[in-house]
């Protein structure tokens, strides 16, 4: 994506440092955070300097490469994998890199740092390519003058480049389609207001920020809702940013098609239903403070689940790099993905 006159990805590797656009500073400041070791990588993930399922996964892949180079892989791998519990991409990336390293050692007796860096870069490039493929399938759902509602940020910031939700929007716009996006603010961290709106502004896409609790008010004017996913269970239930379930229920009531855009890296084949997805509980300060300013009664407690689970019955389709599938077709898609990954591992 272009920021000013320069093209950026949200995550990259340079001089043995994991470089991240600091998402906690946007849209007010554009700063690069450089993780110099796995401790910095874990900090960046936990504090949401980097966030979004795909971007976290790529950060983890680079973090494992960095730990390998610095000689502290064993202590780093579980700490990186456990930095946030809900997003499947994070652990998937760690497993992918560890499996690659172990396989190379078994085959050749050793693995070089150049090979490990190259594999992490390949993982990042595949993530970007998956997002582009999601966009090519998803743009078919967007007609001229379509009005779209989103939640949270599933854009290039969250996915290294293109995004999962936004890739469809960007491609539709580049085909000359006129689109308008209702951007729900996404309390408590305001990823919609701060990040998605900033992305859409940079892409010259018409949009407006709305309060989360205004979604029903605008629903009569919405043609389609597209959200991302941090983990998808085997039956098609999905976990996404808190507030996603609200929109899915509203969409059902208003007859608005509700779609999920996600790479298959977010699929958890060991998780049978959404009830088995671990939900991250974050600090109450995120609810009670905005930019370190208290906005609530200081002595009241706050509850802060980071994600909720949307049952498959509310989902019209899941837009993946393999096409758009109905939740009822998940078994066939799982078989295809497993077959493809086994082929790649050979």
Secondary structure, DSSP 8 states (H G I E B T S, - for coil): -EETTEE--SEEEETTEEEEE-TTTTTT---EEEE-SHHHHHHHHHTTSS-SHHHHHHHHHHHHHHHHHHT-HHHHHHHHHTSSSS-HHHHHHHHHHHHHHHHHHHHHS---HHHHHHHHHHHHHHHHHHHHHHHHHHGGG--TTEEEEE-S--SHHHHSSS-SHHHHHHHHHHTT--EEEEEE--TTTTHIIIIIHHHHHHTT-EEEEE-GGGHHHHGGG-SEEEE--SEE-TTS-EEEETTHHHHHHHHHHHT-EEEEE--GGGB-TT--SGGGS---B--THHHHEETTEE-S-TTS----BSEEEE-GGG-SEEEETTEEE-GGGHHHHHHHHHHHHHHHH-
